[in-house]
Amino acid sequence: MDEKNIFVIGLDEANVPILESGPGAHRYRFHRLLTIEDLQGGEVSVADLIAKAEGVLDAFEGSVDAIVGYWDFPVSTLVPILSERYGTRSTSLESVVKCEHKYWSRLEQQKVIDEHPRFGRVDLEARDPRPPEGVRYPMWLKPALAYSSELAFSVKDEAEFRAAVAEIREGIGRVGRPFDAILERLDLPPEMEGVGGQVCLAEEALSGVQVAVEGYVHHGEVTVYGVLDSIDYPDSPCFLRHQYPSTLPEPVIRRLHDVSR
C-alpha cells in the first residue's frame, strides 16, 4: 500500500512522536508545512502564508492526501483554505471562523441555549467607550480573536474597564488585521456585516465548574465523545489543564452533549 502524505501546518519535533504513534501511522508520511516562527512571529500576513504554503505543496512530487494543523489562528483558517485548493477533506472556512470569532460564536450559541452570559460589543472607535447596554460588572473584555488569552481582561469597575480598553485598542491590530483578511473571504450574515476582526467583546463573568466538550462532525452527523473538566491554576482564572472524565453528574453531562449537538 502506498504511503499517504499528510502535511501538518506548524508541525514541530515535539509532536512528531505523537503522530507517529497513532493507529495505522505506518501508512502515513508526515511533512511540516510552515514553521511556528512563520505562523506566530509578530503580525502575520495571511496572503504571504498561503503563497509560501502553496509553493511547498506545488513543488512536492508526491500526492497531497491531507492538510491538517496543530495550532489555532492562523493555522485553523489556513487548513480549510488550502484544503479547498488541493482537494483534501476539511470543514468549511466559514464554520471555523464562526467558532473562532468570539462575538460571532456567541451569536450562534444564543440560538440554541438561553443559559449564556449577557454580552455585546465595545466600540473601540468611540471617544469614550462604554460597556454594552445591559452587560454588568464584573465582566470580561477580550478581542474577537487572540493568542493564548492575550489582551483578555477581567474588569470589575469603570476604572479597570477604561484601562483594559486602552490596552486592547493598542494591541488588537496584531491579530485583528490578519483576521480581517480572513473575514474578507466569506459571505457574512447580516448580523456580522461591518463587525470585522478588530472588535472587542464584553461579557458578564460566570462562576461555577468550567468544562470542555469534545467531539466531531462526519458526513453531517455530530458525535460527542467526551466532557473534560477545565482546571485553572490555583487562585487564578488562567487555564492549567484538562481532566477526563469530568466529575459532573451524569444528567449534566447528557445536557452538555445535547446542547453541543
C-alpha positions as a printed Julia matrix, in Angstrom:
261×3 Matrix{Float64}:
   0.0    0.0    0.0
   1.31   3.43  -0.93
   2.01   5.78   1.95
  -0.31   8.76   2.32
   1.3   12.19   2.56
  -0.07  14.32   5.37
   1.05  17.94   5.58
   0.92  19.38   9.1
   0.87  23.17   9.38
   3.16  24.22  12.22
   4.48  20.72  12.94
   7.32  20.74  15.45
   9.61  17.98  16.63
   7.75  17.51  19.92
   4.59  16.46  18.09
   6.15  14.05  15.59
   6.23  11.1   18.06
   2.56  11.69  18.91
   1.55  11.5   15.26
   3.75   8.51  14.58
   2.26   6.57  17.5
  -1.31   6.82  16.17
  -3.26   3.84  14.78
  -2.09   2.95  11.29
   0.62   5.63  11.35
   2.99   3.34   9.41
   0.84   4.07   6.36
   1.43   7.84   6.6
   4.29  10.25   5.97
   4.08  13.5    7.92
   5.51  16.66   6.38
   5.93  20.04   8.04
   4.18  22.91   6.27
   5.29  26.32   7.6
   7.16  26.82  10.86
   5.94  28.16  14.19
   8.02  31.27  13.51
   6.2   31.76  10.2
   2.84  31.43  11.9
   3.18  33.32  15.15
   6.05  35.78  14.76
   4.74  39.34  15.02
   1.86  40.32  12.72
   1.44  37.61  10.12
   0.39  38.15   6.5
  -2.3   35.66   5.54
  -1.62  36.15   1.83
   2.12  35.54   2.31
   1.5   32.4    4.38
  -0.86  30.98   1.76
   1.63  31.73  -1.01
   4.5   30.12   0.9
   2.46  27.01   1.7
   1.28  26.71  -1.91
   4.89  26.93  -3.06
   5.8   23.94  -0.91
   2.76  21.9   -1.92
   3.09  22.69  -5.63
   6.75  21.63  -5.6
   6.01  18.33  -3.83
   6.38  15.43  -6.25
   4.04  13.02  -4.48
   0.33  13.19  -3.72
  -1.1   15.68  -1.21
  -3.52  13.46   0.71
  -4.33  15.57   3.78
  -3.64  19.0    5.24
  -4.04  19.37   9.0
  -2.76  21.66  11.74
  -1.79  21.69  15.4
  -2.32  25.33  16.32
  -5.17  27.81  16.36
  -5.22  31.03  14.29
  -3.92  31.4   11.64
  -3.42  27.62  11.28
  -7.08  26.78  11.87
  -8.11  29.02   8.95
  -5.26  28.03   6.64
  -6.34  24.38   6.78
  -9.74  24.86   5.05
  -8.31  27.41   2.6
  -5.52  25.09   1.46
  -7.73  22.01   1.64
 -10.16  23.59  -0.81
  -7.28  24.49  -3.14
  -5.79  20.97  -3.1
  -8.95  18.9   -2.81
  -8.32  17.42   0.62
 -11.05  16.87   3.21
 -11.79  19.66   5.66
 -14.6   21.56   7.24
 -15.51  24.91   5.69
 -13.68  28.15   6.38
 -16.98  29.68   7.5
 -17.53  27.02  10.15
 -14.03  27.58  11.56
 -14.34  31.36  11.66
 -17.83  31.13  13.16
 -16.25  29.29  16.11
 -13.06  31.36  16.37
 -14.67  34.81  16.22
 -15.79  35.24  19.81
 -18.65  37.62  19.03
 -19.97  35.55  16.1
 -19.76  32.36  18.18
 -21.82  33.99  20.95
 -24.48  34.94  18.39
 -24.61  31.3   17.29
 -24.67  29.97  20.86
 -27.65  32.08  21.86
 -29.66  30.49  19.04
 -29.59  27.13  20.83
 -29.39  27.91  24.54
 -30.8   30.57  26.86
 -28.26  29.98  29.66
 -25.47  32.22  28.44
 -23.88  35.38  29.86
 -25.02  38.79  28.67
 -22.61  40.04  26.02
 -22.09  42.74  23.44
 -19.52  44.74  21.52
 -17.44  47.64  22.84
 -16.99  50.47  20.35
 -13.22  50.97  20.37
 -13.57  53.91  17.98
 -15.73  55.89  20.39
 -14.14  58.81  22.21
 -15.45  57.45  25.5
 -16.07  53.67  25.12
 -18.72  52.21  27.4
 -19.84  48.69  28.29
 -22.65  47.36  26.08
 -26.14  48.1   27.36
 -27.26  45.53  29.93
 -23.81  44.0   30.49
 -22.86  44.35  34.15
 -19.67  44.17  36.2
 -17.71  42.01  36.75
 -17.14  41.3   33.09
 -14.52  40.02  30.67
 -13.17  42.17  27.87
 -11.38  40.41  25.03
 -10.67  40.83  21.31
 -12.69  38.8   18.82
  -9.54  36.7   18.38
  -6.22  36.48  20.21
  -3.39  34.07  21.0
  -3.46  32.33  24.4
  -5.87  34.82  26.03
  -3.69  37.77  25.02
  -5.46  41.09  25.78
  -8.19  39.36  27.8
  -9.06  41.3   30.96
 -11.33  40.66  33.9
 -12.72  44.04  35.0
 -14.9   44.87  38.0
 -15.42  48.63  37.69
 -15.21  51.61  35.35
 -11.55  52.35  36.08
 -10.49  48.82  35.19
 -12.74  48.93  32.12
 -11.05  52.09  30.82
  -7.54  50.7   31.45
  -8.38  47.44  29.68
  -9.92  49.21  26.68
  -6.79  51.32  26.3
  -4.56  48.22  26.15
  -6.89  46.4   23.76
  -7.0   49.44  21.46
  -3.21  49.49  21.38
  -2.66  45.81  20.62
  -5.75  44.44  18.85
  -4.41  45.01  15.34
  -1.58  42.45  15.51
  -4.03  39.57  15.21
  -7.12  41.57  14.23
  -5.76  42.79  10.9
  -4.85  39.27   9.67
  -8.26  38.11  10.92
  -9.88  40.84   8.82
  -8.13  39.35   5.77
  -9.78  36.0    6.53
 -13.22  37.54   7.04
 -12.98  39.2    3.62
 -13.06  35.7    2.09
 -16.54  34.99   3.49
 -20.09  35.98   2.67
 -21.08  37.19   6.11
 -24.62  37.1    7.52
 -26.38  40.43   8.16
 -25.61  40.34  11.89
 -21.87  40.23  11.11
 -21.78  42.95   8.45
 -19.31  45.64   9.46
 -18.21  43.85  12.65
 -14.77  42.8   11.4
 -11.89  41.15  13.2
 -10.77  44.12  15.3
 -13.77  44.15  17.6
 -13.83  43.93  21.39
 -16.28  41.59  23.12
 -17.65  42.29  26.59
 -19.46  39.55  28.5
 -20.51  39.14  32.09
 -18.3   36.9   34.21
 -19.55  33.43  35.1
 -18.93  31.26  38.13
 -19.1   27.51  38.52
 -17.36  24.46  37.1
 -15.71  25.02  33.73
 -15.72  22.13  31.28
 -14.9   21.4   27.66
 -16.99  19.23  25.33
 -15.04  17.23  22.73
 -16.44  15.8   19.53
 -16.51  15.9   15.76
 -18.85  16.09  12.76
 -18.62  13.5    9.98
 -20.99  13.49   6.99
 -23.28  15.83   8.91
 -23.55  13.59  11.98
 -22.37  15.04  15.29
 -20.52  12.73  17.68
 -19.66  13.93  21.19
 -17.12  11.6   22.76
 -16.15  13.27  26.0
 -16.59  16.02  28.56
 -13.47  17.27  30.34
 -13.1   19.41  33.46
 -11.03  22.53  32.77
  -8.67  23.04  35.7
  -7.21  26.5   36.38
  -4.04  27.38  38.23
  -4.72  27.71  41.99
  -6.41  31.02  42.85
  -6.29  32.09  39.2
  -8.68  32.24  36.2
  -5.86  31.04  33.91
  -6.23  27.6   32.37
  -3.81  24.88  33.55
  -5.03  21.52  32.17
  -7.95  19.3   31.24
  -9.04  16.3   33.32
 -11.01  13.35  31.94
 -13.57  12.13  32.72
 -15.49  15.1   34.08
 -16.65  14.96  37.69
 -20.03  16.47  36.79
 -23.19  14.39  37.41
 -24.37  12.25  34.5
 -27.58  14.3   33.85
 -25.46  17.45  33.43
 -23.09  15.66  31.06
 -26.04  14.47  28.96
 -27.3   18.06  28.81
 -23.87  19.21  27.64
 -23.93  16.56  24.92
 -27.37  17.7   23.76
 -26.53  21.43  23.73
 -23.29  20.81  21.85
 -25.05  18.77  19.17
